[in-house]
Amino acid sequence: MKKYLSYALLVTLFLFNINCTSVSKTMSSWVGSTKGDLYQSWGPPSRVTDDGQGGEILIYESSVRLAQQPGTITSNYGQINYTTPQNNGYVRSRMFYVNKEGKIYNWRWQGL
């Protein structure tokens, strides 16, 4: 049994590493490109903020929904309590740093 668990963990780590490498490769391929090129490919960002150096940070965000925990009904000495269903997930972010000239000089990402 331990052998199978070790194998499953190894496969999971391998797949996670592939996904991280893929995202990083995609993000780094944009360094040196223009803001206009990014807009044409990805569309407008969710948010734009100042980079503190006269440029801006273009932030692309999307929600990843994993599952929903069902609501519950409990009874305690005749009093009924209801808990609403809860959504489980996270926000995926892709950030591109653009200098004054409109060129992408850095990137960062969170969430697969």
Rosetta blueprint (number, residue, H / E / L):
1 M L
2 K H
3 K H
4 Y H
5 L H
6 S H
7 Y H
8 A H
9 L H
10 L H
11 V H
12 T H
13 L H
14 F H
15 L H
16 F H
17 N H
18 I H
19 N H
20 C H
21 T H
22 S H
23 V H
24 S H
25 K H
26 T H
27 M H
28 S H
29 S L
30 W L
31 V L
32 G L
33 S L
34 T E
35 K H
36 G H
37 D H
38 L H
39 Y H
40 Q H
41 S H
42 W H
43 G L
44 P L
45 P L
46 S L
47 R E
48 V E
49 T E
50 D E
51 D L
52 G L
53 Q L
54 G L
55 G L
56 E E
57 I E
58 L E
59 I E
60 Y E
61 E E
62 S E
63 S E
64 V E
65 R E
66 L E
67 A E
68 Q E
69 Q E
70 P L
71 G L
72 T E
73 I E
74 T E
75 S E
76 N E
77 Y L
78 G L
79 Q E
80 I E
81 N E
82 Y E
83 T E
84 T L
85 P L
86 Q E
87 N E
88 N E
89 G E
90 Y E
91 V E
92 R E
93 S E
94 R E
95 M E
96 F E
97 Y E
98 V E
99 N L
100 K L
101 E L
102 G L
103 K E
104 I E
105 Y E
106 N E
107 W E
108 R E
109 W E
110 Q E
111 G L
112 L L
